[in-house]
Amino acid sequence: MKNLLIFAVIVSIIIASIVLSIAIEHNTMEVFCKEIDTSECSFDYFYAIFIWLTWFIPTFVAQSAVYWLVLSLVKRFSNRGLKP
């Protein structure tokens, strides 16, 4: 189970990072800028972390639920096969 949780964390980190990088690349309305100025954009790290976490947490929770369900079903059906 520990290995599956580590795998879920790694996959969630990858998915959240990909989504955040796509959001930053397509920042046409400059939503990641603290102050909208014509010359430069001061990057809003708190908003970026918020976006990253809004993808990481649901992805991790969903994967953990699926892994738990699959493991519990495997345990349940494997115990049935061992009984005489």
C-alpha positions, 0 to 999 in steps of 0.5 A: 500500500505504501508503494501505491501511495508513493506512486499516487503522489508522483503521478499527482505531482506530474499531472498538477505540474503539467496543467500548471505549465500549460496554464502559464504558457497560455496566460493570455489574460495575464491572470498570473500577474500581480500587477498588470503593466504593459512593460512587465509582469510580476509573477503571482506565486501564490496563485500558481501554488493555488492552481497547482494544489487544486489539481494535485489534491483531487487527483491524489484523492481520486487515485487513492480511492481507486487503489484502496477499492482495487486492493480491498476487492483483490483481498476479498476475492483472494480470501474466497479462493483460499477457503476449503 
